Amino acid sequence: MEQVIPPHCPRCGAEAVPWQRFCPNCGLSVQAIEAVAYALPQTPIVRAGTLEQGRANETIPITPRYKLSYRTIVLFSLIMLLLLGVGGWQWYSNTIQPPITSRMIRAEMPYAGLTYLIKNVAQSQYFLDDPLSDRNGMIRVFLQTSNPFPWNLSIPYSEVAHLVLPGGSSVSPLTITIDTALKAGAMQKGYLDFSVPIAIKIAQLTFQLGSKDETAILLPLSGHADLSKYAPHESPLHATLQYQGLNWTLHSATSRLGMSGQQAKKGMRYLTIALSVANPLSQIVIPGSPFDYMRLQVGVLQASPHDANLPVSFAAGTTGTSGSVTFVVPQGSNVLTFLLLAQPQSGFAQAAQTVLLPS
């Protein structure tokens, strides 16, 4: 084995000369130099002088040799494997989609005058394509709708869409992929993601459309839900009355919970009366705007029109000018009185017709 001679003598600090058996300054043998060098602690040696002229004092560190034990190496290897395993599992778990359970629903829900098709509902521990997904359980509701109106609508799904949990509490969606802006005549589809514990099954949930201030539409996700109570209901009237020399006929009354992109407030509904007006006179009659002279009496409430499309005047000889007027009235009320208010300045008295709607 080749000898490795320290660069300086550990006794006097003189530089060692290769291939010499003794220190050229103090005469210490090479074997002694090696033994002393490896036995010294890690402290510097200060050499006061050398054989070379003009060289300043130097501090020469002696570095001891360390040897790791087998136990230390094994322990370090196990720690590294553990760290790599944890990191690798986290990476793997973030790239694998857990199993997804789906349930076909295909139910139509009316809301704000729109019809929503709830196609199916999916459940998983989390959804890999949703960065906001809760790792404790997620529910995804697939839906689509169309805007039949000639104007744009805005549906704030974060406020009107909810999942009702067992016990009655509800959660709002974490992720919304269906656009809240619904253009006139356009169709939209997407999904809503809700955070729901994985232990709660789809069949235990109820999907709700309607904010806390609105009449809510509830769809049990157990399947085969009956939503007929939320559908519009039309009742025939066939009532007549005279007002300002005109013959008024009330044809029907349609009750609905939403219309024209709006949902009725909680406990209320929209009631639309379809009617026609005939003018048997030989001159034009100008009753004015329906918002001024039409009312609907429900108990002590006298409601003004919410919407109306009748003209302000009726030409002579008109036999049947059709239109409608909509009021907002309490739900459950079935005795209604249609009022055409008196106009004292024109000398016309009030006309009234009470109608009974099916319960």
URSULJO-V886954 format. One line per field, one symbol per residue. ss: DSSP state (@ for helix, = for strand, . for the rest). phi: phi as a letter, one per 30 degrees, with the letter a starting at -180 (. if undefined). psi: psi as a letter, one per 30 degrees, with the letter a starting at -180 (. if undefined). Layout:
ss = ???
phi = ???
psi = ???
This chain:
ss = .......=......=......=......=@@@@@@@@@@.....===..........===.........@@@@@@@@@@@@@@@@@@@@@@@@.......===========..===========.............=========......==..@@@@====.....===..==....==....=========......@@@.====....=..====.......@@@..===========..===========.==..==.=..============.....=....@@@@=====..====..==.....=......==========....======..=....=..======...
phi = .ddccedbdddcidddceicdbddccidddddedddddddddbdcccdabdddidddbccdccdccbdddddddddddddddddddddddddddccddecccbdchcccdahicccccdabcbaeacddcdcdddckbbcccbbabcdcdbdbbcdddcccbccdejjdbbcddbbcdddccdeiccbblbccbdbeddddeddcbdbckddccddccbdddjhdccddcddbcbdchcbacahicccbcdabccbcaahibcddeicacbcccbbbccddcbdcbdjdedcccbbcbicdccdddaabdddbbddidcadcaabcbcbddidbcbbdccddbedcicddbbbdbccdd
psi = kkkjkkflkfefglkkkkgkflkfefgkleeeeeeeeffkliklkkkfllfkkgklklkjkjjlkkjkleeeeeeeeeeeeeeeeeeeeeeeffgkklkkklkkehkkkkkhflkkjjelklklelkfgjfgkkffkkkkjklllljflglllkjiffefklkklkffllklkekjfkkfjjlkglkklalkkkjkkffklefflkkkkklffljkkkjkgfkhkjgffflkkkkkehkllkkhgljkkjelkkklflkhgkkklkfllkjkkkllkkjflglkkifakffefkljkjbfkjklkekkgklflklkgkfijlalkkljlkkfkfjkjkkjlkieffgklkkkjklklk.
